[in-house]
Amino acid sequence: MKRGFFITFEGGEGSGKSVQVEILVRHLTEDGYPIVATREPGGTRIGTLIRAITHDSKNSDLRGITEAFLMAADRAQHVREVIEPGLEMGKIVISDRYVDSNIAYQGFGRKLGEEFITSLNSFAINNLMPDATFLLNVDVEVGAIRRKNSTKSDRLDLQRNTFYDSVVKGYAYLAKKNPKRFIIIDANAGIEEVAAVIWRHVDTLLTTNGIQKS
Protein backbone atom coordinates (compact mmCIF):
# COMPACT_ATOMS: atom_id res chain seq x y z
CA MET A 1 0.00 0.00 0.00
CA LYS A 2 1.24 3.46 -0.88
CA ARG A 3 2.16 5.65 2.08
CA GLY A 4 -0.30 8.40 2.91
CA PHE A 5 0.32 12.14 3.03
CA PHE A 6 1.07 14.13 6.18
CA ILE A 7 -0.19 17.73 6.41
CA THR A 8 0.23 19.97 9.45
CA PHE A 9 -1.26 23.33 10.32
CA GLU A 10 0.69 25.89 12.33
CA GLY A 11 0.09 29.43 13.53
CA GLY A 12 -0.08 31.65 16.55
CA GLU A 13 -3.07 32.19 18.82
CA GLY A 14 -6.00 33.70 16.93
CA SER A 15 -4.78 32.61 13.50
CA GLY A 16 -7.95 30.61 12.84
CA LYS A 17 -5.92 27.48 12.35
CA SER A 18 -8.32 25.02 13.99
CA VAL A 19 -11.29 26.34 11.99
CA GLN A 20 -9.35 25.90 8.76
CA VAL A 21 -8.44 22.34 9.71
CA GLU A 22 -12.14 21.56 10.23
CA ILE A 23 -13.08 23.06 6.86
CA LEU A 24 -10.34 21.19 5.00
CA VAL A 25 -11.16 17.88 6.67
CA ARG A 26 -14.83 18.28 5.74
CA HIS A 27 -13.95 19.16 2.14
CA LEU A 28 -11.60 16.18 1.73
CA THR A 29 -14.07 13.79 3.35
CA GLU A 30 -16.86 14.95 1.06
CA ASP A 31 -14.56 14.40 -1.91
CA GLY A 32 -13.92 10.81 -0.83
CA TYR A 33 -10.36 10.99 0.48
CA PRO A 34 -9.36 8.74 3.41
CA ILE A 35 -8.64 11.09 6.30
CA VAL A 36 -7.20 11.05 9.80
CA ALA A 37 -7.82 14.36 11.58
CA THR A 38 -5.93 14.95 14.80
CA ARG A 39 -4.28 17.60 16.96
CA GLU A 40 -1.49 18.37 19.39
CA PRO A 41 -1.61 18.16 22.25
CA GLY A 42 -4.60 15.91 22.70
CA GLY A 43 -4.71 13.53 19.73
CA THR A 44 -4.61 10.50 22.02
CA ARG A 45 -5.97 9.57 25.44
CA ILE A 46 -2.59 10.31 26.99
CA GLY A 47 -2.38 13.52 24.98
CA THR A 48 -5.75 14.67 26.30
CA LEU A 49 -4.43 14.34 29.84
CA ILE A 50 -1.33 16.32 28.92
CA ARG A 51 -3.42 19.03 27.26
CA ALA A 52 -5.45 19.39 30.44
CA ILE A 53 -2.20 20.35 32.21
CA THR A 54 -0.60 22.58 29.58
CA HIS A 55 -3.74 24.54 28.70
CA ASP A 56 -5.37 24.97 32.10
CA SER A 57 -5.22 28.67 33.01
CA LYS A 58 -4.85 27.65 36.67
CA ASN A 59 -1.39 26.28 35.90
CA SER A 60 0.32 29.65 35.65
CA ASP A 61 3.28 28.20 37.57
CA LEU A 62 4.05 25.67 34.81
CA ARG A 63 7.66 26.31 33.79
CA GLY A 64 8.62 26.65 30.16
CA ILE A 65 10.99 23.68 30.24
CA THR A 66 8.30 21.50 31.84
CA GLU A 67 5.87 22.61 29.16
CA ALA A 68 8.39 21.65 26.47
CA PHE A 69 8.85 18.14 27.87
CA LEU A 70 5.09 17.63 28.16
CA MET A 71 4.57 18.67 24.54
CA ALA A 72 7.30 16.28 23.39
CA ALA A 73 5.79 13.46 25.46
CA ASP A 74 2.41 14.07 23.83
CA ARG A 75 4.08 13.94 20.42
CA ALA A 76 5.87 10.65 21.13
CA GLN A 77 2.52 9.01 21.91
CA HIS A 78 0.76 10.79 19.04
CA VAL A 79 3.24 9.75 16.35
CA ARG A 80 3.18 6.08 17.29
CA GLU A 81 -0.51 5.75 18.08
CA VAL A 82 -2.14 7.94 15.43
CA ILE A 83 0.10 9.50 12.78
CA GLU A 84 2.33 6.62 11.70
CA PRO A 85 -0.52 4.06 11.59
CA GLY A 86 -2.63 6.46 9.53
CA LEU A 87 0.14 7.01 7.01
CA GLU A 88 0.86 3.28 6.80
CA MET A 89 -2.81 2.77 5.90
CA GLY A 90 -2.43 5.23 3.02
CA LYS A 91 -4.51 7.98 4.60
CA ILE A 92 -4.10 11.74 4.55
CA VAL A 93 -3.18 12.67 8.10
CA ILE A 94 -3.98 16.27 9.04
CA SER A 95 -2.67 17.50 12.37
CA ASP A 96 -3.54 20.75 14.08
CA ARG A 97 0.02 21.50 15.28
CA TYR A 98 3.17 19.36 15.33
CA VAL A 99 6.83 19.77 16.21
CA ASP A 100 7.10 23.26 14.63
CA SER A 101 4.76 24.49 17.37
CA ASN A 102 7.17 23.17 19.98
CA ILE A 103 10.04 25.08 18.40
CA ALA A 104 8.07 28.30 17.93
CA TYR A 105 6.33 28.33 21.32
CA GLN A 106 8.93 26.84 23.63
CA GLY A 107 12.10 27.36 21.59
CA PHE A 108 11.36 30.99 20.72
CA GLY A 109 8.44 32.00 22.94
CA ARG A 110 9.91 30.48 26.12
CA LYS A 111 13.49 31.24 25.01
CA LEU A 112 14.64 27.62 25.31
CA GLY A 113 16.24 27.67 21.86
CA GLU A 114 15.68 25.78 18.63
CA GLU A 115 18.59 23.39 19.21
CA PHE A 116 17.29 22.23 22.59
CA ILE A 117 13.71 21.66 21.36
CA THR A 118 14.92 19.86 18.23
CA SER A 119 17.12 17.59 20.32
CA LEU A 120 14.29 16.96 22.78
CA ASN A 121 12.00 15.88 19.94
CA SER A 122 14.54 13.78 18.05
CA PHE A 123 13.17 10.54 19.52
CA ALA A 124 9.60 11.77 19.92
CA ILE A 125 8.98 12.29 16.19
CA ASN A 126 10.73 9.04 15.15
CA ASN A 127 12.22 10.85 12.11
CA LEU A 128 8.72 11.72 10.88
CA MET A 129 8.29 15.19 9.39
CA PRO A 130 5.26 16.57 7.53
CA ASP A 131 5.03 16.46 3.76
CA ALA A 132 3.52 19.94 3.84
CA THR A 133 2.96 22.54 6.55
CA PHE A 134 0.46 25.38 6.29
CA LEU A 135 1.53 28.39 8.33
CA LEU A 136 -1.37 30.72 9.00
CA ASN A 137 0.10 34.17 9.48
CA VAL A 138 -1.96 36.70 11.37
CA ASP A 139 -0.97 40.11 12.69
CA VAL A 140 -0.40 40.01 16.45
CA GLU A 141 -3.01 42.77 16.89
CA VAL A 142 -5.61 40.84 14.89
CA GLY A 143 -4.84 37.68 16.84
CA ALA A 144 -5.29 39.58 20.11
CA ILE A 145 -8.73 40.83 19.03
CA ARG A 146 -9.80 37.35 17.99
CA ARG A 147 -8.63 35.89 21.31
CA LYS A 148 -10.52 38.58 23.19
CA ASN A 149 -13.72 37.87 21.26
CA SER A 150 -13.41 34.11 21.60
CA THR A 151 -15.69 32.24 23.99
CA LYS A 152 -12.82 29.85 24.73
CA SER A 153 -9.74 30.92 26.63
CA ASP A 154 -6.89 28.85 28.02
CA ARG A 155 -3.44 29.30 29.49
CA LEU A 156 -1.79 29.94 26.12
CA ASP A 157 -4.26 32.74 25.41
CA LEU A 158 -3.10 34.64 28.48
CA GLN A 159 0.56 35.35 27.70
CA ARG A 160 2.28 38.71 27.31
CA ASN A 161 2.41 40.25 23.82
CA THR A 162 6.18 39.83 23.80
CA PHE A 163 5.61 36.07 23.96
CA TYR A 164 3.37 36.12 20.89
CA ASP A 165 5.84 38.35 19.06
CA SER A 166 8.57 35.78 19.71
CA VAL A 167 6.34 32.94 18.51
CA VAL A 168 5.65 34.79 15.24
CA LYS A 169 9.39 35.34 14.75
CA GLY A 170 9.98 31.67 15.42
CA TYR A 171 7.52 30.60 12.75
CA ALA A 172 8.99 33.08 10.27
CA TYR A 173 12.42 31.60 10.93
CA LEU A 174 11.17 28.03 10.42
CA ALA A 175 9.35 28.93 7.21
CA LYS A 176 12.47 30.56 5.80
CA LYS A 177 14.57 27.57 6.83
CA ASN A 178 12.17 25.04 5.25
CA PRO A 179 10.71 26.77 2.16
CA LYS A 180 9.87 23.52 0.35
CA ARG A 181 7.68 22.29 3.19
CA PHE A 182 6.06 25.49 4.43
CA ILE A 183 3.13 27.13 2.65
CA ILE A 184 2.48 30.57 4.10
CA ILE A 185 -1.14 31.72 4.21
CA ASP A 186 -2.34 35.24 4.98
CA ALA A 187 -4.84 34.50 7.76
CA ASN A 188 -5.93 38.12 8.29
CA ALA A 189 -8.64 37.63 5.67
CA GLY A 190 -12.10 36.11 6.23
CA ILE A 191 -12.59 32.42 6.99
CA GLU A 192 -14.00 31.43 3.59
CA GLU A 193 -11.37 33.38 1.68
CA VAL A 194 -8.56 31.73 3.62
CA ALA A 195 -10.19 28.31 3.18
CA ALA A 196 -10.35 28.78 -0.60
CA VAL A 197 -6.65 29.60 -0.79
CA ILE A 198 -5.76 26.56 1.33
CA TRP A 199 -7.91 24.27 -0.81
CA ARG A 200 -6.18 25.38 -4.01
CA HIS A 201 -2.82 24.48 -2.48
CA VAL A 202 -4.06 21.14 -1.13
CA ASP A 203 -5.62 20.20 -4.45
CA THR A 204 -2.29 20.84 -6.15
CA LEU A 205 -0.36 18.88 -3.50
CA LEU A 206 -2.58 15.84 -3.79
CA THR A 207 -2.49 15.86 -7.60
CA THR A 208 1.27 16.34 -7.72
CA ASN A 209 1.89 13.52 -5.22
CA GLY A 210 -0.57 11.11 -6.78
CA ILE A 211 -2.84 10.86 -3.75
CA GLN A 212 -5.99 8.94 -4.71
CA LYS A 213 -9.53 9.00 -3.33
CA SER A 214 -10.92 5.94 -1.54
Stockholm file with secondary structure:
# STOCKHOLM 1.0

chainA/1-214         MKRGFFITFEGGEGSGKSVQVEILVRHLTEDGYPIVATREPGGTRIGTLIRAITHDSKNSDLRGITEAFLMAADRAQHVREVIEPGLEMGKIVISDRYVDSNIAYQGFGRKLGEEFITSLNSFAINNLMPDATFLLNVDVEVGAIRRKNSTKSDRLDLQRNTFYDSVVKGYAYLAKKNPKRFIIIDANAGIEEVAAVIWRHVDTLLTTNGIQKS
#=GR chainA/1-214 SS CCCCEEEEEEECTTSCHHHHHHHHHHHHHHTTCCEEEEETTTSSHHHHHHHHHHSCTTCTTCCHHHHHHHHHHHHHHHIIIIIHHHHHTTCEEEEECCHHHHIIIIIIISSCCHHHHHHHHTTTTTTCCCSEEEEEECCHHHHHHHHHHCSCCCGGGSSCHHHHHHHHHHHHHHHHHCTTTEEEEETTSCHHHHHHHHHHHHHHHHHHTTCCCC
#=GC SS_cons         CCCCEEEEEEECTTSCHHHHHHHHHHHHHHTTCCEEEEETTTSSHHHHHHHHHHSCTTCTTCCHHHHHHHHHHHHHHHIIIIIHHHHHTTCEEEEECCHHHHIIIIIIISSCCHHHHHHHHTTTTTTCCCSEEEEEECCHHHHHHHHHHCSCCCGGGSSCHHHHHHHHHHHHHHHHHCTTTEEEEETTSCHHHHHHHHHHHHHHHHHHTTCCCC
//
